[in-house]
């Protein structure tokens, strides 16, 4: 999921950056959105692995 959404975020970021010519700000926002999406999923998966490991 993160792999697909990462490519989609980069594609949309490329479109926005080409429209407003502010590439740094656009890709910074894309990077932050990617972290917002992937970090909670990563922590959740770690929680599930620890929970299932003891069962």
C-alpha positions, -999 to +999 in steps of 0.1 A: +000+000+000+027+025+009+045+016-023+015+025-045+005+055-025+041+068-026+041+067-064+007+083-066+017+111-042+048+118-062+028+119-094+003+143-080+032+164-065+048+165-099+016+179-114+012+205-087+049+215-089+047+219-127+016+241-123+028+265-096+066+262-102+073+258-064+090+224-065+107+225-031+075+234-012+055+209-032+079+180-026+083+189+010+045+187+014+044+154-004+071+140+019+053+151+049+021+135+037+039+103+029+053+102+065+018+109+079+005+079+060+033+054+066+044+061+102+010+051+118+008+021+096+043+010+106+036+014+143+003-005+139+021-034+121+048-035+149+020-036+175+003-065+157+036-084+153+043-082+190+007-091+199+007-122+176+041-133+186+031-140+222-001-158+212 
